[in-house]
C-alpha cells in the first residue's frame, strides 16, 4: 500500500507601490499592481511550495528558498515550484492533487483560473484546483492591501 501524506501551505504579500512590478499569481501575469517580496512574490506558487515541502517532511519554503539569498532576488516562483517537484521526485513522492484558495478583493480571478490551473498542473504533473474568495472588507485583505493564498496537497510514495 502506498504511503500517503497531506501538506498545507500559506503565503501572503502586500501590494507594491512600484508601478513596474507585475502581479503574478500561479505563474500567470495579471493586470493590477504587483506584490512586494524578494522573488516575483507569487503567493499562489509559494503556498503550493510550502504545502509540498511540508507533506514530504522536507521543511518549508523559507528554509529551501530563503529571502536572504541574493540569487533568489526576482526569482520566478514557478521555477522554484519545478525545483521543489524535482526534489520530491528524488525522494519517491508524486503529487496526487493540489488544491489552492486565493483570498483577494481584486483583481477578479475567475477569468484567469483555467490558465493558472493549467500552468501549475503542468509543473506538478497532477490535477490542480484554484478557487478565489473575498475577505468581504475584513482586515488587510479586505482593505485591498494584499493577496493571500492557502494550498493543500496530497502526496503518495511507493
C-alpha positions as CSV (number, residue, x, y, z in Angstrom):
1,X,0.0,0.0,0.0
2,X,1.4,3.4,-0.9
3,X,2.4,5.9,1.8
4,X,0.1,9.0,1.6
5,X,0.8,12.4,3.2
6,X,-1.1,15.7,3.3
7,X,0.5,19.1,3.4
8,X,-0.8,22.6,3.9
9,X,0.8,25.9,2.9
10,X,0.1,29.6,3.3
11,X,1.6,32.8,1.9
12,X,0.6,36.5,1.9
13,X,2.2,39.5,0.2
14,X,1.2,43.2,0.4
15,X,0.7,45.2,-2.8
16,X,3.7,47.2,-4.1
17,X,3.8,50.9,-4.9
18,X,6.2,50.1,-7.8
19,X,4.0,50.5,-11.0
20,X,6.6,48.5,-13.0
21,X,6.2,45.4,-10.7
22,X,4.0,42.7,-12.3
23,X,1.2,40.9,-10.5
24,X,2.0,37.1,-10.7
25,X,-0.5,34.5,-9.4
26,X,0.2,30.8,-10.1
27,X,2.8,31.7,-12.7
28,X,0.3,33.9,-14.7
29,X,0.7,37.6,-15.0
30,X,-2.5,39.5,-14.3
31,X,-3.5,43.2,-14.7
32,X,-3.1,45.2,-11.5
33,X,-0.4,46.2,-9.0
34,X,2.3,43.7,-8.2
35,X,3.2,42.4,-4.8
36,X,6.1,43.2,-2.5
37,X,8.7,40.4,-2.0
38,X,12.1,39.0,-2.6
39,X,11.2,36.8,-5.6
40,X,8.4,37.5,-8.1
41,X,6.1,37.5,-5.0
42,X,3.6,34.9,-6.3
43,X,1.7,33.8,-3.2
44,X,-0.1,31.0,-5.0
45,X,3.1,29.3,-6.1
46,X,4.6,30.0,-2.6
47,X,1.7,28.4,-0.8
48,X,1.9,25.4,-3.1
49,X,5.6,25.0,-2.5
50,X,5.1,25.2,1.3
51,X,2.4,22.6,1.2
52,X,4.5,20.2,-0.9
53,X,7.6,20.6,1.3
54,X,5.5,20.1,4.4
55,X,3.8,17.0,3.2
56,X,7.1,15.4,2.2
57,X,8.7,16.4,5.6
58,X,11.3,18.5,3.7
59,X,11.0,21.7,5.7
60,X,9.4,24.9,4.4
61,X,9.8,27.5,1.7
62,X,11.8,29.8,3.9
63,X,14.4,27.1,4.6
64,X,14.7,25.9,1.0
65,X,14.5,29.3,-0.7
66,X,15.5,31.9,1.9
67,X,14.6,35.6,1.2
68,X,18.1,36.4,2.3
69,X,19.7,34.6,-0.7
70,X,20.6,37.3,-3.3
71,X,20.5,34.6,-6.1
72,X,16.7,34.3,-5.5
73,X,16.1,38.1,-5.9
74,X,13.3,38.4,-8.5
75,X,13.2,34.6,-8.9
76,X,10.4,33.0,-11.0
77,X,8.3,31.2,-8.4
78,X,7.1,28.6,-10.9
79,X,10.8,27.6,-11.4
80,X,11.1,27.2,-7.7
81,X,7.9,25.1,-7.8
82,X,9.5,22.9,-10.5
83,X,12.7,22.6,-8.4
84,X,10.5,21.5,-5.4
85,X,8.8,18.9,-7.5
86,X,12.2,17.6,-8.7
87,X,13.3,17.3,-5.0
88,X,10.1,15.4,-4.1
89,X,10.5,13.1,-7.1
90,X,14.1,12.3,-6.0
91,X,12.6,11.1,-2.7
92,X,10.0,9.0,-4.4
93,X,7.0,11.3,-3.9
94,X,4.4,12.1,-6.5
95,X,1.5,14.6,-6.3
96,X,-2.0,13.1,-6.3
97,X,-3.7,16.5,-6.3
98,X,-3.2,20.1,-5.2
99,X,-6.0,22.5,-4.1
100,X,-5.4,26.2,-3.7
101,X,-7.6,29.1,-2.4
102,X,-6.6,32.7,-3.1
103,X,-8.0,35.4,-0.9
104,X,-8.3,38.8,-2.7
105,X,-10.6,41.6,-3.3
106,X,-9.2,42.4,-6.8
107,X,-8.4,41.6,-9.5
108,X,-11.1,39.0,-10.3
109,X,-9.5,35.6,-10.5
110,X,-12.3,33.8,-12.5
111,X,-11.1,34.9,-15.9
112,X,-7.6,33.6,-15.2
113,X,-8.5,30.4,-13.2
114,X,-8.1,27.9,-16.1
115,X,-4.7,29.4,-17.1
116,X,-3.4,29.2,-13.5
117,X,-4.6,25.7,-13.1
118,X,-3.1,24.6,-16.4
119,X,0.3,26.4,-15.5
120,X,0.5,24.8,-12.1
121,X,-0.8,21.4,-13.2
122,X,1.8,21.2,-16.0
123,X,4.6,21.7,-13.4
124,X,3.3,19.4,-10.6
125,X,2.1,16.7,-13.0
126,X,-1.3,16.3,-11.3
127,X,-4.7,17.9,-11.1
128,X,-4.7,21.4,-9.6
129,X,-7.8,23.3,-8.4
130,X,-7.7,27.0,-7.8
131,X,-10.5,28.9,-6.1
132,X,-10.9,32.6,-5.1
133,X,-12.6,34.0,-2.0
134,X,-13.1,37.6,-0.9
135,X,-12.3,38.8,2.6
136,X,-15.6,40.8,2.5
137,X,-14.0,44.0,3.6
138,X,-12.4,42.5,6.7
139,X,-8.8,43.1,7.7
140,X,-5.8,43.9,5.5
141,X,-7.0,41.7,2.7
142,X,-10.5,43.2,2.8
143,X,-8.9,46.7,2.6
144,X,-7.1,45.6,-0.6
145,X,-3.7,45.8,1.0
146,X,-2.5,42.4,-0.4
147,X,-3.3,38.9,-1.5
148,X,-3.1,35.6,0.4
149,X,-3.1,32.0,-0.7
150,X,-3.6,28.7,1.0
151,X,-2.8,25.3,-0.5
152,X,-3.4,21.7,0.4
153,X,-1.7,18.8,-1.3
154,X,-1.9,15.0,-1.2
155,X,1.3,13.1,-2.0
156,X,1.9,9.4,-2.4
157,X,5.0,7.3,-2.4
158,X,5.5,3.6,-3.1
